[in-house]
C-alpha cells in the first residue's frame, strides 16, 4: 500500500510539473534588447499608439519565418540594415541606437513570440 501511494504521488507530481510552462529566461543581451524594444519599438509594433496606417507589422515570431513582412530575408543582417536605413514609415535608428543596442534588439527578436509560433 505504501509503495502504491508513493507511485501515485510521483505520477501526480510529474503531471503537475509537466503542466507548468515557465517562460524561458532571457540572456543578458536579450534582456537588454527587450528593454530597448519596449521603450523604442513597442509603441508602434505592439500598441500602434500613433495610429499609423497601415499599422507597423507585428514582430512576434519574426525569425520563425523565412522572410520579413516586406518579403526581405529574415536575417540579422537584413534587420540591422532596416534599423540603420529605415523603410516606409519606419525611421532610421542609426542615431538613436548604438550598435550594441541594435544587436540586443535583434537578439531579443529571435525569441520574441517564438514559442507562440510553434
C-alpha positions as CSV (number, residue, x, y, z in Angstrom):
1,X,0.0,0.0,0.0
2,X,2.8,2.4,0.9
3,X,4.5,1.7,-2.5
4,X,1.3,2.3,-4.4
5,X,0.8,5.6,-2.6
6,X,4.4,6.6,-3.4
7,X,3.9,5.7,-7.0
8,X,0.7,7.7,-7.3
9,X,2.4,10.7,-5.7
10,X,5.2,10.5,-8.2
11,X,2.8,10.4,-11.1
12,X,0.8,13.3,-9.7
13,X,3.9,15.3,-9.2
14,X,5.1,14.6,-12.7
15,X,1.7,15.7,-14.1
16,X,1.8,18.9,-12.1
17,X,5.4,19.7,-13.3
18,X,4.6,18.9,-16.9
19,X,1.7,21.4,-16.8
20,X,4.0,24.2,-15.6
21,X,5.3,26.2,-18.6
22,X,7.5,28.9,-17.4
23,X,8.8,31.4,-19.9
24,X,12.4,30.7,-20.9
25,X,14.8,33.1,-19.3
26,X,16.5,35.7,-21.5
27,X,20.2,36.0,-21.9
28,X,21.6,39.4,-20.7
29,X,21.8,40.6,-24.3
30,X,18.2,39.6,-25.0
31,X,17.1,41.3,-21.8
32,X,18.8,44.5,-22.9
33,X,17.1,44.1,-26.2
34,X,13.7,43.7,-24.6
35,X,14.2,46.9,-22.7
36,X,15.2,48.8,-25.8
37,X,12.3,47.2,-27.8
38,X,9.8,48.0,-25.0
39,X,10.9,51.7,-25.0
40,X,11.7,52.3,-28.7
41,X,9.8,49.8,-30.8
42,X,6.7,48.5,-28.9
43,X,4.7,51.8,-29.1
44,X,4.5,51.2,-32.9
45,X,4.9,47.5,-33.4
46,X,2.8,46.4,-30.4
47,X,0.3,49.1,-29.5
48,X,0.4,51.3,-32.6
49,X,-0.4,54.2,-30.3
50,X,0.4,56.7,-33.1
51,X,-2.4,55.1,-35.1
52,X,-0.2,54.6,-38.2
53,X,-2.0,53.4,-41.3
54,X,-1.1,50.8,-42.3
55,X,-0.1,49.6,-38.9
56,X,3.5,48.5,-38.5
57,X,4.0,44.8,-38.7
58,X,3.7,42.5,-35.7
59,X,7.3,41.3,-35.0
60,X,6.3,38.3,-32.8
61,X,8.0,35.2,-34.2
62,X,9.9,37.2,-36.8
63,X,12.8,34.8,-37.0
64,X,10.5,31.7,-37.2
65,X,9.6,32.8,-40.7
66,X,11.9,32.8,-43.8
67,X,11.0,36.4,-44.7
68,X,10.1,39.7,-43.1
69,X,6.7,41.2,-43.7
70,X,8.1,43.2,-46.7
71,X,9.5,40.0,-48.3
72,X,13.1,40.6,-47.4
73,X,15.0,37.6,-45.9
74,X,14.5,37.3,-42.1
75,X,18.2,37.6,-41.2
76,X,20.2,39.5,-38.6
77,X,22.0,41.4,-41.4
78,X,18.7,42.5,-43.1
79,X,17.2,43.6,-39.8
80,X,20.3,45.6,-38.9
81,X,20.2,47.2,-42.4
82,X,16.5,48.1,-41.8
83,X,17.2,49.6,-38.3
84,X,20.0,51.7,-39.8
85,X,18.3,52.8,-43.0
86,X,14.6,52.8,-42.1
87,X,11.9,52.0,-44.6
88,X,8.5,53.4,-45.4
89,X,7.0,55.0,-42.2
90,X,9.8,53.4,-40.0
91,X,12.5,55.9,-39.4
92,X,16.2,55.2,-39.3
93,X,17.5,54.4,-35.8
94,X,21.1,54.9,-36.8
95,X,21.4,57.9,-34.5
96,X,19.0,56.7,-31.7
97,X,20.5,53.3,-31.1
98,X,24.1,52.2,-30.5
99,X,25.4,49.2,-32.4
100,X,25.2,47.3,-29.1
101,X,21.5,48.2,-28.7
102,X,20.8,47.1,-32.3
103,X,22.5,43.8,-31.6
104,X,20.4,43.5,-28.4
105,X,17.1,44.2,-30.1
106,X,18.0,41.6,-32.8
107,X,18.9,39.0,-30.2
108,X,15.6,39.7,-28.4
109,X,13.6,39.4,-31.6
110,X,15.0,35.9,-32.1
111,X,12.9,34.9,-29.0
112,X,10.1,37.4,-29.0
113,X,6.9,35.4,-29.6
114,X,8.8,32.4,-31.0
115,X,7.2,30.0,-28.5
116,X,3.7,31.2,-29.6
117,X,4.5,30.5,-33.2
118,X,5.4,26.8,-32.7
